[in-house]
Amino acid sequence: MRTIWIENRQKHRRVGKPLIRSMVKAISEELGLKKSEISIVLLDDKGISELNRQYLNRQGPTDVIAFPLFDGNTSETAEPKTDMLGDVVISVETAERQSANFEEEMVRLLTHGILHLLG
């Protein structure tokens, strides 16, 4: 992974960008992603609820939403026009509620979101 953009828009829990960056790098290496770019956005339940309603027509918070930049509806030989995979948005509040081990839950949600970006 060449570039990882991280934006923390929540104040529910202190989450260090270096921790998220190391998680995304490890996941990317495991998936064989070498030069892609990805954006990670950390929100609270209110923020992710708004995205859930606006883009997915669903009510309430969810744990992770992925917004792929490339739709994946091309042949196997086609190359995306950009190295940017898209955005993975995570509710830190929901992640904290779902597991006693916050770091393990974040790895699970980041992996889930990145796999959605890959189709």
Secondary structure as UniProt FT lines:
FT   STRAND          3..8
FT   HELIX           17..31
FT   STRAND          37..43
FT   HELIX           45..56
FT   STRAND          64..68
FT   TURN            76..77
FT   STRAND          84..91
FT   HELIX           92..98
FT   HELIX           102..117
//
